[in-house]
Structures are given as C-alpha cells and as structure tokens.
C-alpha cells in the first residue's frame, strides 16, 4: 500500500512548512534579507553572492518552519527584481578598489 503525501498528512505528522512570500524580504544596502529567518543574500564582487542561511529549516518561536528551497527560490526572485538597485550600491565600493 502506497501512502499518498498530502498537506493534511504532513501537518498531522508535524512536517508542515511555511511558504516564503515576497513581503517577508527586505533589502538593506547590498543585502537581501528573509526577515523571519534572518537568512541573507550578500552581494560580493562580480556575480558572486554569499548566502547565510540563518534559521531556515529550524522551528522558529512562531512555530513556522521554512524550507530551504522555498526561501532560496524567493530570494532569487527578489534578487533579480532588485539587482539594478544592488548593483548601483556596489559601484562606489568597486571603484575604491
């Protein structure tokens, strides 16, 4: 017998994950932050990005658990949307080197 995995079943077994949404992200200088988990995408020189995962995958005090893939996928979306803003912030830093 095959057990079909559904959202209700996952919730009953304690494995329900909270979806990352666009509104949970903020941009500070050259950093995109997922505010519930503290996860960050930090722009480096060129096309490099440093990722600090914060509390992704951990049960937060709110009871929420965010899945890595969900947060990172949404971070990429936010990153693409804000790339021109972030790039403009990096230009003066690059010129100093």
Biopython code that builds the backbone (N, CA, C, O; Angstrom):
import numpy as np
from Bio.PDB.StructureBuilder import StructureBuilder

atoms = [
    (1, "UNK", "N", (0.845, -1.183, 0.000)),
    (1, "UNK", "CA", (0.000, 0.000, 0.000)),
    (1, "UNK", "C", (0.886, 1.241, 0.000)),
    (1, "UNK", "O", (1.810, 1.353, 0.806)),
    (2, "UNK", "N", (0.600, 2.166, -0.905)),
    (2, "UNK", "CA", (1.354, 3.401, -1.018)),
    (2, "UNK", "C", (0.611, 4.501, -0.271)),
    (2, "UNK", "O", (-0.593, 4.690, -0.444)),
    (3, "UNK", "N", (1.344, 5.208, 0.548)),
    (3, "UNK", "CA", (0.757, 6.294, 1.324)),
    (3, "UNK", "C", (0.918, 7.594, 0.540)),
    (3, "UNK", "O", (2.044, 8.015, 0.276)),
    (4, "UNK", "N", (-0.181, 8.232, 0.164)),
    (4, "UNK", "CA", (-0.115, 9.475, -0.581)),
    (4, "UNK", "C", (0.160, 10.611, 0.395)),
    (4, "UNK", "O", (-0.518, 10.757, 1.412)),
    (5, "UNK", "N", (1.172, 11.415, 0.064)),
    (5, "UNK", "CA", (1.539, 12.526, 0.933)),
    (5, "UNK", "C", (0.718, 13.743, 0.538)),
    (5, "UNK", "O", (0.764, 14.192, -0.607)),
    (6, "UNK", "N", (-0.020, 14.260, 1.478)),
    (6, "UNK", "CA", (-0.835, 15.449, 1.263)),
    (6, "UNK", "C", (-0.463, 16.493, 2.312)),
    (6, "UNK", "O", (0.196, 16.181, 3.304)),
    (7, "UNK", "N", (-0.887, 17.723, 2.086)),
    (7, "UNK", "CA", (-0.609, 18.787, 3.056)),
    (7, "UNK", "C", (-1.193, 18.429, 4.424)),
    (7, "UNK", "O", (-0.560, 18.675, 5.450)),
    (8, "UNK", "N", (-2.389, 17.855, 4.443)),
    (8, "UNK", "CA", (-3.022, 17.486, 5.712)),
    (8, "UNK", "C", (-2.204, 16.416, 6.431)),
    (8, "UNK", "O", (-2.019, 16.481, 7.647)),
    (9, "UNK", "N", (-1.716, 15.437, 5.679)),
    (9, "UNK", "CA", (-0.907, 14.382, 6.277)),
    (9, "UNK", "C", (0.396, 14.954, 6.834)),
    (9, "UNK", "O", (0.804, 14.612, 7.944)),
    (10, "UNK", "N", (1.043, 15.822, 6.062)),
    (10, "UNK", "CA", (2.283, 16.434, 6.539)),
    (10, "UNK", "C", (2.042, 17.228, 7.814)),
    (10, "UNK", "O", (2.849, 17.180, 8.742)),
    (11, "UNK", "N", (0.933, 17.957, 7.861)),
    (11, "UNK", "CA", (0.612, 18.734, 9.046)),
    (11, "UNK", "C", (0.374, 17.822, 10.244)),
    (11, "UNK", "O", (0.839, 18.117, 11.345)),
    (12, "UNK", "N", (-0.338, 16.727, 10.049)),
    (12, "UNK", "CA", (-0.595, 15.785, 11.141)),
    (12, "UNK", "C", (0.704, 15.183, 11.652)),
    (12, "UNK", "O", (0.843, 14.925, 12.847)),
    (13, "UNK", "N", (1.657, 14.958, 10.752)),
    (13, "UNK", "CA", (2.916, 14.350, 11.158)),
    (13, "UNK", "C", (3.928, 15.404, 11.619)),
    (13, "UNK", "O", (5.070, 15.064, 11.930)),
    (14, "UNK", "N", (3.524, 16.673, 11.667)),
    (14, "UNK", "CA", (4.398, 17.719, 12.170)),
    (14, "UNK", "C", (5.431, 18.201, 11.173)),
    (14, "UNK", "O", (6.448, 18.763, 11.578)),
    (15, "UNK", "N", (5.208, 18.001, 9.883)),
    (15, "UNK", "CA", (6.194, 18.385, 8.888)),
    (15, "UNK", "C", (5.710, 19.506, 7.970)),
    (15, "UNK", "O", (6.252, 19.672, 6.876)),
    (16, "UNK", "N", (4.732, 20.258, 8.375)),
    (16, "UNK", "CA", (4.200, 21.313, 7.530)),
    (16, "UNK", "C", (5.176, 22.477, 7.505)),
    (16, "UNK", "O", (5.664, 22.907, 8.551)),
    (17, "UNK", "N", (5.460, 22.982, 6.323)),
    (17, "UNK", "CA", (6.380, 24.103, 6.161)),
    (17, "UNK", "C", (5.614, 25.366, 5.813)),
    (17, "UNK", "O", (4.558, 25.321, 5.181)),
    (18, "UNK", "N", (6.161, 26.486, 6.236)),
    (18, "UNK", "CA", (5.575, 27.785, 5.936)),
    (18, "UNK", "C", (6.152, 28.286, 4.622)),
    (18, "UNK", "O", (7.360, 28.198, 4.401)),
    (19, "UNK", "N", (5.306, 28.805, 3.755)),
    (19, "UNK", "CA", (5.740, 29.321, 2.459)),
    (19, "UNK", "C", (6.416, 30.672, 2.622)),
    (19, "UNK", "O", (5.934, 31.524, 3.369)),
    (20, "UNK", "N", (7.513, 30.869, 1.937)),
    (20, "UNK", "CA", (8.174, 32.170, 1.898)),
    (20, "UNK", "C", (7.417, 33.063, 0.918)),
    (20, "UNK", "O", (7.064, 32.623, -0.176)),
    (21, "UNK", "N", (7.170, 34.298, 1.299)),
    (21, "UNK", "CA", (6.470, 35.238, 0.435)),
    (21, "UNK", "C", (7.344, 36.465, 0.186)),
    (21, "UNK", "O", (8.261, 36.756, 0.954)),
    (22, "UNK", "N", (7.049, 37.169, -0.884)),
    (22, "UNK", "CA", (7.824, 38.352, -1.282)),
    (22, "UNK", "C", (7.844, 39.387, -0.158)),
    (22, "UNK", "O", (8.867, 40.029, 0.077)),
    (23, "UNK", "N", (6.735, 39.546, 0.524)),
    (23, "UNK", "CA", (6.632, 40.568, 1.569)),
    (23, "UNK", "C", (7.525, 40.289, 2.789)),
    (23, "UNK", "O", (7.713, 41.172, 3.627)),
    (24, "UNK", "N", (8.070, 39.081, 2.895)),
    (24, "UNK", "CA", (8.939, 38.734, 4.026)),
    (24, "UNK", "C", (10.394, 39.140, 3.794)),
    (24, "UNK", "O", (11.245, 38.934, 4.659)),
    (25, "UNK", "N", (10.674, 39.714, 2.632)),
    (25, "UNK", "CA", (12.050, 40.075, 2.281)),
    (25, "UNK", "C", (12.237, 41.582, 2.299)),
    (25, "UNK", "O", (11.337, 42.344, 1.943)),
    (26, "UNK", "N", (13.415, 41.991, 2.716)),
    (26, "UNK", "CA", (13.764, 43.404, 2.645)),
    (26, "UNK", "C", (15.178, 43.535, 2.100)),
    (26, "UNK", "O", (15.975, 42.598, 2.153)),
    (27, "UNK", "N", (15.465, 44.705, 1.582)),
    (27, "UNK", "CA", (16.785, 44.974, 1.020)),
    (27, "UNK", "C", (17.434, 46.067, 1.852)),
    (27, "UNK", "O", (16.857, 47.136, 2.052)),
    (28, "UNK", "N", (18.634, 45.790, 2.331)),
    (28, "UNK", "CA", (19.417, 46.773, 3.072)),
    (28, "UNK", "C", (20.774, 46.848, 2.392)),
    (28, "UNK", "O", (21.549, 45.892, 2.413)),
    (29, "UNK", "N", (21.049, 48.000, 1.788)),
    (29, "UNK", "CA", (22.271, 48.202, 1.025)),
    (29, "UNK", "C", (22.372, 47.133, -0.060)),
    (29, "UNK", "O", (21.597, 47.142, -1.016)),
    (30, "UNK", "N", (23.327, 46.215, 0.086)),
    (30, "UNK", "CA", (23.529, 45.174, -0.936)),
    (30, "UNK", "C", (23.121, 43.798, -0.436)),
    (30, "UNK", "O", (23.581, 42.779, -0.951)),
    (31, "UNK", "N", (22.251, 43.775, 0.577)),
    (31, "UNK", "CA", (21.847, 42.515, 1.198)),
    (31, "UNK", "C", (20.337, 42.329, 1.060)),
    (31, "UNK", "O", (19.561, 43.245, 1.332)),
    (32, "UNK", "N", (19.927, 41.123, 0.630)),
    (32, "UNK", "CA", (18.509, 40.751, 0.614)),
    (32, "UNK", "C", (18.295, 39.845, 1.820)),
    (32, "UNK", "O", (18.981, 38.834, 1.966)),
    (33, "UNK", "N", (17.345, 40.202, 2.687)),
    (33, "UNK", "CA", (17.146, 39.501, 3.958)),
    (33, "UNK", "C", (15.746, 38.901, 4.026)),
    (33, "UNK", "O", (14.754, 39.573, 3.740)),
    (34, "UNK", "N", (15.680, 37.614, 4.413)),
    (34, "UNK", "CA", (14.391, 36.985, 4.719)),
    (34, "UNK", "C", (14.160, 37.246, 6.200)),
    (34, "UNK", "O", (14.785, 36.607, 7.046)),
    (35, "UNK", "N", (13.282, 38.166, 6.516)),
    (35, "UNK", "CA", (13.146, 38.640, 7.897)),
    (35, "UNK", "C", (12.740, 37.570, 8.916)),
    (35, "UNK", "O", (13.249, 37.605, 10.036)),
    (36, "UNK", "N", (11.852, 36.620, 8.592)),
    (36, "UNK", "CA", (11.506, 35.628, 9.627)),
    (36, "UNK", "C", (12.691, 34.759, 10.064)),
    (36, "UNK", "O", (12.795, 34.402, 11.237)),
    (37, "UNK", "N", (13.577, 34.419, 9.132)),
    (37, "UNK", "CA", (14.675, 33.503, 9.452)),
    (37, "UNK", "C", (16.021, 34.197, 9.611)),
    (37, "UNK", "O", (16.961, 33.613, 10.150)),
    (38, "UNK", "N", (16.119, 35.436, 9.148)),
    (38, "UNK", "CA", (17.399, 36.129, 9.178)),
    (38, "UNK", "C", (18.341, 35.682, 8.071)),
    (38, "UNK", "O", (19.503, 36.087, 8.054)),
    (39, "UNK", "N", (17.869, 34.865, 7.155)),
    (39, "UNK", "CA", (18.704, 34.407, 6.041)),
    (39, "UNK", "C", (19.039, 35.599, 5.143)),
    (39, "UNK", "O", (18.218, 36.496, 4.956)),
    (40, "UNK", "N", (20.265, 35.597, 4.584)),
    (40, "UNK", "CA", (20.723, 36.727, 3.786)),
    (40, "UNK", "C", (21.393, 36.289, 2.492)),
    (40, "UNK", "O", (22.084, 35.271, 2.444)),
    (41, "UNK", "N", (21.177, 37.078, 1.445)),
    (41, "UNK", "CA", (21.931, 37.015, 0.191)),
    (41, "UNK", "C", (22.796, 38.260, 0.214)),
    (41, "UNK", "O", (22.274, 39.376, 0.220)),
    (42, "UNK", "N", (24.098, 38.090, 0.226)),
    (42, "UNK", "CA", (25.013, 39.222, 0.323)),
    (42, "UNK", "C", (25.821, 39.308, -0.960)),
    (42, "UNK", "O", (26.566, 38.388, -1.298)),
    (43, "UNK", "N", (25.672, 40.422, -1.677)),
    (43, "UNK", "CA", (26.369, 40.600, -2.940)),
    (43, "UNK", "C", (27.861, 40.785, -2.706)),
    (43, "UNK", "O", (28.280, 41.520, -1.812)),
    (44, "UNK", "N", (28.643, 40.112, -3.518)),
    (44, "UNK", "CA", (30.094, 40.235, -3.497)),
    (44, "UNK", "C", (30.516, 40.826, -4.846)),
    (44, "UNK", "O", (29.656, 41.185, -5.650)),
    (45, "UNK", "N", (31.787, 40.929, -5.101)),
    (45, "UNK", "CA", (32.235, 41.483, -6.375)),
    (45, "UNK", "C", (31.846, 40.563, -7.530)),
    (45, "UNK", "O", (31.722, 39.351, -7.358)),
    (46, "UNK", "N", (31.659, 41.153, -8.699)),
    (46, "UNK", "CA", (31.255, 40.377, -9.869)),
    (46, "UNK", "C", (29.853, 39.838, -9.683)),
    (46, "UNK", "O", (28.968, 40.545, -9.203)),
    (47, "UNK", "N", (29.648, 38.586, -10.064)),
    (47, "UNK", "CA", (28.328, 37.960, -9.941)),
    (47, "UNK", "C", (28.231, 37.069, -8.711)),
    (47, "UNK", "O", (27.274, 36.307, -8.571)),
    (48, "UNK", "N", (29.204, 37.156, -7.826)),
    (48, "UNK", "CA", (29.237, 36.289, -6.648)),
    (48, "UNK", "C", (28.255, 36.760, -5.581)),
    (48, "UNK", "O", (28.043, 37.955, -5.377)),
    (49, "UNK", "N", (27.667, 35.777, -4.912)),
    (49, "UNK", "CA", (26.735, 36.052, -3.825)),
    (49, "UNK", "C", (27.069, 35.114, -2.668)),
    (49, "UNK", "O", (27.224, 33.907, -2.851)),
    (50, "UNK", "N", (27.173, 35.687, -1.496)),
    (50, "UNK", "CA", (27.377, 34.902, -0.279)),
    (50, "UNK", "C", (26.005, 34.660, 0.328)),
    (50, "UNK", "O", (25.227, 35.600, 0.491)),
    (51, "UNK", "N", (25.695, 33.405, 0.666)),
    (51, "UNK", "CA", (24.390, 33.075, 1.247)),
    (51, "UNK", "C", (24.602, 32.637, 2.696)),
    (51, "UNK", "O", (25.358, 31.705, 2.972)),
    (52, "UNK", "N", (23.926, 33.317, 3.611)),
    (52, "UNK", "CA", (23.908, 32.911, 5.011)),
    (52, "UNK", "C", (22.496, 32.440, 5.276)),
    (52, "UNK", "O", (21.551, 33.217, 5.136)),
    (53, "UNK", "N", (22.331, 31.194, 5.652)),
    (53, "UNK", "CA", (21.002, 30.587, 5.726)),
    (53, "UNK", "C", (20.211, 30.921, 6.989)),
    (53, "UNK", "O", (19.034, 30.571, 7.073)),
    (54, "UNK", "N", (20.803, 31.569, 7.950)),
    (54, "UNK", "CA", (20.053, 31.958, 9.146)),
    (54, "UNK", "C", (19.373, 30.764, 9.790)),
    (54, "UNK", "O", (20.006, 29.735, 10.026)),
    (55, "UNK", "N", (18.082, 30.897, 10.077)),
    (55, "UNK", "CA", (17.326, 29.837, 10.750)),
    (55, "UNK", "C", (16.404, 29.072, 9.801)),
    (55, "UNK", "O", (15.385, 28.526, 10.226)),
    (56, "UNK", "N", (16.766, 29.033, 8.503)),
    (56, "UNK", "CA", (15.964, 28.245, 7.565)),
    (56, "UNK", "C", (16.032, 26.784, 8.007)),
    (56, "UNK", "O", (17.102, 26.280, 8.346)),
    (57, "UNK", "N", (14.894, 26.116, 7.999)),
    (57, "UNK", "CA", (14.836, 24.703, 8.381)),
    (57, "UNK", "C", (14.648, 24.479, 9.865)),
    (57, "UNK", "O", (14.400, 23.351, 10.291)),
    (58, "UNK", "N", (14.761, 25.523, 10.657)),
    (58, "UNK", "CA", (14.594, 25.412, 12.106)),
    (58, "UNK", "C", (13.190, 25.839, 12.496)),
    (58, "UNK", "O", (12.585, 26.675, 11.826)),
    (59, "UNK", "N", (12.677, 25.280, 13.559)),
    (59, "UNK", "CA", (11.367, 25.710, 14.059)),
    (59, "UNK", "C", (11.574, 27.040, 14.786)),
    (59, "UNK", "O", (12.319, 27.125, 15.762)),
    (60, "UNK", "N", (10.901, 28.065, 14.288)),
    (60, "UNK", "CA", (11.021, 29.400, 14.864)),
    (60, "UNK", "C", (10.102, 29.536, 16.072)),
    (60, "UNK", "O", (9.195, 28.719, 16.237)),
    (61, "UNK", "N", (10.308, 30.549, 16.930)),
    (61, "UNK", "CA", (9.421, 30.750, 18.083)),
    (61, "UNK", "C", (7.949, 30.863, 17.675)),
    (61, "UNK", "O", (7.061, 30.519, 18.455)),
    (62, "UNK", "N", (7.694, 31.340, 16.465)),
    (62, "UNK", "CA", (6.320, 31.460, 15.969)),
    (62, "UNK", "C", (5.719, 30.102, 15.618)),
    (62, "UNK", "O", (4.512, 29.987, 15.404)),
    (63, "UNK", "N", (6.577, 29.063, 15.560)),
    (63, "UNK", "CA", (6.129, 27.731, 15.163)),
    (63, "UNK", "C", (6.347, 27.460, 13.682)),
    (63, "UNK", "O", (6.187, 26.329, 13.223)),
    (64, "UNK", "N", (6.714, 28.505, 12.929)),
    (64, "UNK", "CA", (6.947, 28.356, 11.492)),
    (64, "UNK", "C", (8.258, 27.636, 11.222)),
    (64, "UNK", "O", (9.236, 27.791, 11.954)),
    (65, "UNK", "N", (8.255, 26.842, 10.153)),
    (65, "UNK", "CA", (9.462, 26.201, 9.649)),
    (65, "UNK", "C", (9.497, 26.484, 8.152)),
    (65, "UNK", "O", (8.576, 26.124, 7.419)),
    (66, "UNK", "N", (10.570, 27.134, 7.708)),
    (66, "UNK", "CA", (10.709, 27.468, 6.294)),
    (66, "UNK", "C", (11.641, 26.466, 5.626)),
    (66, "UNK", "O", (12.687, 26.111, 6.168)),
    (67, "UNK", "N", (11.249, 26.028, 4.467)),
    (67, "UNK", "CA", (12.036, 25.073, 3.685)),
    (67, "UNK", "C", (13.108, 25.834, 2.908)),
    (67, "UNK", "O", (12.838, 26.899, 2.353)),
    (68, "UNK", "N", (14.333, 25.282, 2.870)),
    (68, "UNK", "CA", (15.444, 25.915, 2.166)),
    (68, "UNK", "C", (15.070, 26.301, 0.746)),
    (68, "UNK", "O", (15.272, 27.440, 0.324)),
    (69, "UNK", "N", (14.533, 25.357, 0.027)),
    (69, "UNK", "CA", (14.227, 25.603, -1.389)),
    (69, "UNK", "C", (13.256, 26.769, -1.570)),
    (69, "UNK", "O", (13.444, 27.602, -2.457)),
    (70, "UNK", "N", (12.223, 26.832, -0.737)),
    (70, "UNK", "CA", (11.238, 27.908, -0.848)),
    (70, "UNK", "C", (11.874, 29.274, -0.612)),
    (70, "UNK", "O", (11.654, 30.210, -1.380)),
    (71, "UNK", "N", (12.662, 29.382, 0.452)),
    (71, "UNK", "CA", (13.291, 30.662, 0.785)),
    (71, "UNK", "C", (14.315, 31.047, -0.281)),
    (71, "UNK", "O", (14.348, 32.197, -0.719)),
    (72, "UNK", "N", (15.143, 30.101, -0.696)),
    (72, "UNK", "CA", (16.167, 30.420, -1.690)),
    (72, "UNK", "C", (15.562, 30.762, -3.045)),
    (72, "UNK", "O", (16.065, 31.647, -3.738)),
    (73, "UNK", "N", (14.488, 30.072, -3.433)),
    (73, "UNK", "CA", (13.817, 30.409, -4.693)),
    (73, "UNK", "C", (13.247, 31.828, -4.641)),
    (73, "UNK", "O", (13.397, 32.594, -5.593)),
    (74, "UNK", "N", (12.598, 32.175, -3.536)),
    (74, "UNK", "CA", (12.035, 33.522, -3.424)),
    (74, "UNK", "C", (13.143, 34.559, -3.323)),
    (74, "UNK", "O", (13.007, 35.660, -3.856)),
    (75, "UNK", "N", (14.242, 34.223, -2.643)),
    (75, "UNK", "CA", (15.380, 35.148, -2.567)),
    (75, "UNK", "C", (15.912, 35.449, -3.967)),
    (75, "UNK", "O", (16.229, 36.594, -4.287)),
    (76, "UNK", "N", (16.007, 34.404, -4.800)),
    (76, "UNK", "CA", (16.474, 34.618, -6.178)),
    (76, "UNK", "C", (15.545, 35.573, -6.930)),
    (76, "UNK", "O", (16.005, 36.439, -7.674)),
    (77, "UNK", "N", (14.253, 35.409, -6.731)),
    (77, "UNK", "CA", (13.282, 36.292, -7.379)),
    (77, "UNK", "C", (13.478, 37.733, -6.911)),
    (77, "UNK", "O", (13.532, 38.656, -7.724)),
    (78, "UNK", "N", (13.583, 37.914, -5.611)),
    (78, "UNK", "CA", (13.788, 39.255, -5.054)),
    (78, "UNK", "C", (15.110, 39.820, -5.548)),
    (78, "UNK", "O", (15.199, 40.999, -5.892)),
    (79, "UNK", "N", (16.140, 38.975, -5.583)),
    (79, "UNK", "CA", (17.466, 39.392, -6.042)),
    (79, "UNK", "C", (17.393, 39.901, -7.483)),
    (79, "UNK", "O", (17.944, 40.955, -7.803)),
    (80, "UNK", "N", (16.713, 39.150, -8.346)),
    (80, "UNK", "CA", (16.585, 39.566, -9.748)),
    (80, "UNK", "C", (15.822, 40.888, -9.854)),
    (80, "UNK", "O", (16.201, 41.770, -10.625)),
    (81, "UNK", "N", (14.759, 41.015, -9.085)),
    (81, "UNK", "CA", (13.959, 42.244, -9.107)),
    (81, "UNK", "C", (14.758, 43.460, -8.647)),
    (81, "UNK", "O", (14.566, 44.567, -9.152)),
    (82, "UNK", "N", (15.642, 43.247, -7.699)),
    (82, "UNK", "CA", (16.357, 44.364, -7.091)),
    (82, "UNK", "C", (17.794, 44.491, -7.580)),
    (82, "UNK", "O", (18.549, 45.309, -7.052)),
    (83, "UNK", "N", (18.188, 43.703, -8.572)),
    (83, "UNK", "CA", (19.587, 43.657, -8.992)),
    (83, "UNK", "C", (20.119, 45.040, -9.372)),
    (83, "UNK", "O", (21.241, 45.379, -8.997)),
    (84, "UNK", "N", (19.355, 45.839, -10.096)),
    (84, "UNK", "CA", (19.856, 47.148, -10.515)),
    (84, "UNK", "C", (20.111, 48.049, -9.308)),
    (84, "UNK", "O", (21.081, 48.807, -9.291)),
    (85, "UNK", "N", (19.242, 47.966, -8.300)),
    (85, "UNK", "CA", (19.437, 48.740, -7.077)),
    (85, "UNK", "C", (20.716, 48.295, -6.357)),
    (85, "UNK", "O", (21.519, 49.126, -5.932)),
    (86, "UNK", "N", (20.891, 47.002, -6.227)),
    (86, "UNK", "CA", (22.058, 46.462, -5.530)),
    (86, "UNK", "C", (23.338, 46.787, -6.291)),
    (86, "UNK", "O", (24.347, 47.157, -5.691)),
    (87, "UNK", "N", (23.292, 46.647, -7.611)),
    (87, "UNK", "CA", (24.464, 46.940, -8.440)),
    (87, "UNK", "C", (24.884, 48.404, -8.284)),
    (87, "UNK", "O", (26.076, 48.701, -8.198)),
    (88, "UNK", "N", (23.919, 49.306, -8.249)),
    (88, "UNK", "CA", (24.218, 50.726, -8.064)),
    (88, "UNK", "C", (24.890, 50.977, -6.717)),
    (88, "UNK", "O", (25.767, 51.834, -6.611)),
    (89, "UNK", "N", (24.487, 50.240, -5.701)),
    (89, "UNK", "CA", (25.101, 50.371, -4.385)),
    (89, "UNK", "C", (26.544, 49.876, -4.381)),
    (89, "UNK", "O", (27.381, 50.402, -3.648)),
    (90, "UNK", "N", (26.838, 48.857, -5.205)),
    (90, "UNK", "CA", (28.179, 48.272, -5.235)),
    (90, "UNK", "C", (29.173, 49.092, -6.046)),
    (90, "UNK", "O", (30.373, 49.020, -5.779)),
    (91, "UNK", "N", (28.724, 49.859, -7.013)),
    (91, "UNK", "CA", (29.634, 50.596, -7.888)),
    (91, "UNK", "C", (30.639, 51.470, -7.118)),
    (91, "UNK", "O", (31.832, 51.399, -7.413)),
    (92, "UNK", "N", (30.216, 52.276, -6.159)),
    (92, "UNK", "CA", (31.208, 53.074, -5.426)),
    (92, "UNK", "C", (32.217, 52.206, -4.651)),
    (92, "UNK", "O", (33.382, 52.580, -4.511)),
    (93, "UNK", "N", (31.764, 51.057, -4.154)),
    (93, "UNK", "CA", (32.669, 50.161, -3.432)),
    (93, "UNK", "C", (33.714, 49.579, -4.385)),
    (93, "UNK", "O", (34.888, 49.476, -4.029)),
    (94, "UNK", "N", (33.298, 49.201, -5.584)),
    (94, "UNK", "CA", (34.201, 48.623, -6.581)),
    (94, "UNK", "C", (35.222, 49.652, -7.027)),
    (94, "UNK", "O", (36.392, 49.318, -7.215)),
    (95, "UNK", "N", (34.801, 50.903, -7.199)),
    (95, "UNK", "CA", (35.692, 51.961, -7.661)),
    (95, "UNK", "C", (36.800, 52.235, -6.639)),
    (95, "UNK", "O", (37.893, 52.663, -7.009)),
    (96, "UNK", "N", (36.520, 51.989, -5.363)),
    (96, "UNK", "CA", (37.503, 52.218, -4.305)),
    (96, "UNK", "C", (38.656, 51.221, -4.353)),
    (96, "UNK", "O", (39.727, 51.494, -3.812)),
    (97, "UNK", "N", (38.454, 50.060, -4.996)),
    (97, "UNK", "CA", (39.498, 49.048, -5.034)),
    (97, "UNK", "C", (40.425, 49.303, -6.154)),
    (97, "UNK", "O", (41.379, 48.550, -6.350)),
]
sb = StructureBuilder()
sb.init_structure("model")
sb.init_model(0)
sb.init_chain("A")
sb.init_seg("    ")
for serial, (resi, resn, name, xyz) in enumerate(atoms, 1):
    if name == "N":
        sb.init_residue(resn, " ", resi, " ")
    sb.init_atom(name, np.array(xyz, "f"), 0.0, 1.0, " ", f" {name:<3s}", serial, name[0])
structure = sb.get_structure()
